[in-house]
Amino acid sequence: MGKLQNKVAVITGGASGIGAATAKLFVSEGAKVVLVDLNEEKGKAFEEELKAQGAEALFVKANITSEEEVAKVFKQATSIFDKVDIVFNNAGIGRVHSSHDLEYSEWRNTVNVDLDGVFLVAREAIRGMLENGGGTIVNTASMYGWVGSPGSAAYNAAKGGVINLTRSLALEYAEKDIRINALCPGFIDTPIIPEENKKELSSITPMKRLGKSEEMAKAVLFLASDDSSYMTGNSLTVDGGYTAQ
Ligand SMILES: NC(=O)c1ccc[n+]([C@@H]2O[C@H](COP(=O)([O-])OP(=O)(O)OC[C@H]3O[C@@H](n4cnc5c(N)ncnc54)[C@H](O)[C@@H]3O)[C@@H](O)[C@H]2O)c1
């Protein structure tokens, strides 16, 4: 029996990168998955790919910064699959830009997706989990939630916020059987990292390579499943040694 047999998992950013790799692993462990993403073309195609392999999967196009759209995702998920047990709160954006000429609108947009959106999804997830008697949430932060870097002030501030949001929500709902942890990836080979930066980012990583989405998925499975049954409020760093420096 799989580690997530008959569990229902909502995965934001589920059409690409870390979210898609996690959906594949969850499905192989017996979960039904609800893929949430802005990218309809990729999301639909991935839903079909998973279904063709015999999985129960549903793609829902939604923007995690919209309260209404986030509420609709959970409504749709529960109307089809009855309940939501696991939420991988993972959609995010990242851009490099020097801070002295960063437009306020761009700051707001980054914080809106990478922090506000994570809150909106967590809030809706918790509402359902309170009714169902529990669940697990894994928020995607970043190693840049722990350490700084030049040119990514908005992203790093938002990701630092996700780490402390995770601690705070975990404490608030610990007695309600809702475990909330975060994943802090290092440099992972996904479309979020521009091709031209990959060589340099590998060279500044102690393990001298980028991480793979599949390596993140294994850590997410650990945090989402009973394998981490006594963990909450934790932020697990999987970064090839970067933050050990
Ligand atoms: N790849 C890395 O090096 C790395 C490192 C640290 C943290 N992360 C984090 O991992 C998460 C996943 O990123 P990834 O590397 O898989 O990148 P990705 O670009 O492959 O996937 C992100 C997905 O999120 C979706 N998305 C973006 N904004 C959205 C919104 N407002 N509503 C709904 N969906 C939205 C995108 O369409 C995309 O499919 C992000 O939160 C990112 O910040 C990535």
The ligand as an SDF file (V2000), in Angstrom:
LIG
                    3D

 44 48  0  0  0  0  0  0  0  0999 V2000
   13.6180   26.0790   -8.6790 N   0  0  0  0  0  0  0  0  0  0  0  0
   14.2770   26.6360   -7.6830 C   0  0  0  0  0  0  0  0  0  0  0  0
   15.4920   26.8090   -7.7440 O   0  0  0  0  0  0  0  0  0  0  0  0
   13.5570   27.0250   -6.4230 C   0  0  0  0  0  0  0  0  0  0  0  0
   14.3240   27.3350   -5.2910 C   0  0  0  0  0  0  0  0  0  0  0  0
   13.6830   27.6940   -4.1040 C   0  0  0  0  0  0  0  0  0  0  0  0
   12.3020   27.7570   -4.0770 C   0  0  0  0  0  0  0  0  0  0  0  0
   11.5890   27.4740   -5.2010 N   0  0  0  0  0  0  0  0  0  0  0  0
   10.1470   27.5920   -5.1030 C   0  0  0  0  0  0  0  0  0  0  0  0
    9.5390   26.3930   -5.5440 O   0  0  0  0  0  0  0  0  0  0  0  0
    8.2100   26.6850   -5.9780 C   0  0  0  0  0  0  0  0  0  0  0  0
    7.9700   25.9750   -7.3110 C   0  0  0  0  0  0  0  0  0  0  0  0
    8.8270   26.5440   -8.2680 O   0  0  0  0  0  0  0  0  0  0  0  0
    9.4780   25.7240   -9.4790 P   0  0  0  0  0  0  0  0  0  0  0  0
   10.9300   25.8420   -9.3350 O   0  0  0  0  0  0  0  0  0  0  0  0
    8.8530   24.3960   -9.6060 O   0  0  0  0  0  0  0  0  0  0  0  0
    9.0770   26.6970  -10.6820 O   0  0  0  0  0  0  0  0  0  0  0  0
    8.0750   26.5310  -11.9170 P   0  0  0  0  0  0  0  0  0  0  0  0
    8.0700   27.8440  -12.5820 O   0  0  0  0  0  0  0  0  0  0  0  0
    8.4510   25.3140  -12.7060 O   0  0  0  0  0  0  0  0  0  0  0  0
    6.6610   26.2490  -11.2170 O   0  0  0  0  0  0  0  0  0  0  0  0
    5.9010   27.2520  -10.6060 C   0  0  0  0  0  0  0  0  0  0  0  0
    4.4640   27.1220  -11.0620 C   0  0  0  0  0  0  0  0  0  0  0  0
    3.6650   28.0430  -10.3170 O   0  0  0  0  0  0  0  0  0  0  0  0
    2.6960   28.5830  -11.1840 C   0  0  0  0  0  0  0  0  0  0  0  0
    2.2410   29.8710  -10.6760 N   0  0  0  0  0  0  0  0  0  0  0  0
    2.9400   31.0360  -10.5840 C   0  0  0  0  0  0  0  0  0  0  0  0
    2.1870   32.0010  -10.0680 N   0  0  0  0  0  0  0  0  0  0  0  0
    0.9620   31.4700   -9.8310 C   0  0  0  0  0  0  0  0  0  0  0  0
   -0.2470   31.9760   -9.3000 C   0  0  0  0  0  0  0  0  0  0  0  0
   -0.3580   33.2620   -8.9570 N   0  0  0  0  0  0  0  0  0  0  0  0
   -1.2980   31.1420   -9.1830 N   0  0  0  0  0  0  0  0  0  0  0  0
   -1.2130   29.8460   -9.5620 C   0  0  0  0  0  0  0  0  0  0  0  0
   -0.0760   29.3080  -10.0710 N   0  0  0  0  0  0  0  0  0  0  0  0
    0.9840   30.1080  -10.2120 C   0  0  0  0  0  0  0  0  0  0  0  0
    3.4070   28.7280  -12.5190 C   0  0  0  0  0  0  0  0  0  0  0  0
    2.4900   28.8140  -13.6050 O   0  0  0  0  0  0  0  0  0  0  0  0
    4.2660   27.4640  -12.5460 C   0  0  0  0  0  0  0  0  0  0  0  0
    3.6070   26.4040  -13.2200 O   0  0  0  0  0  0  0  0  0  0  0  0
    8.0940   28.2000   -6.0250 C   0  0  0  0  0  0  0  0  0  0  0  0
    7.4230   28.6530   -4.8600 O   0  0  0  0  0  0  0  0  0  0  0  0
    9.5360   28.6550   -5.9930 C   0  0  0  0  0  0  0  0  0  0  0  0
    9.7060   29.9260   -5.4390 O   0  0  0  0  0  0  0  0  0  0  0  0
   12.1730   27.1010   -6.3670 C   0  0  0  0  0  0  0  0  0  0  0  0
  1  2  1  0
  2  3  2  0
  2  4  1  0
  4  5  1  0
  4 44  2  0
  5  6  2  0
  6  7  1  0
  7  8  2  0
  8  9  1  0
  8 44  1  0
  9 10  1  0
  9 42  1  0
 10 11  1  0
 11 12  1  0
 11 40  1  0
 12 13  1  0
 13 14  1  0
 14 15  2  0
 14 16  1  0
 14 17  1  0
 17 18  1  0
 18 19  2  0
 18 20  1  0
 18 21  1  0
 21 22  1  0
 22 23  1  0
 23 24  1  0
 23 38  1  0
 24 25  1  0
 25 26  1  0
 25 36  1  0
 26 27  1  0
 26 35  1  0
 27 28  2  0
 28 29  1  0
 29 30  1  0
 29 35  2  0
 30 31  1  0
 30 32  2  0
 32 33  1  0
 33 34  2  0
 34 35  1  0
 36 37  1  0
 36 38  1  0
 38 39  1  0
 40 41  1  0
 40 42  1  0
 42 43  1  0
M  CHG  2   8   1  16  -1
M  END
$$$$
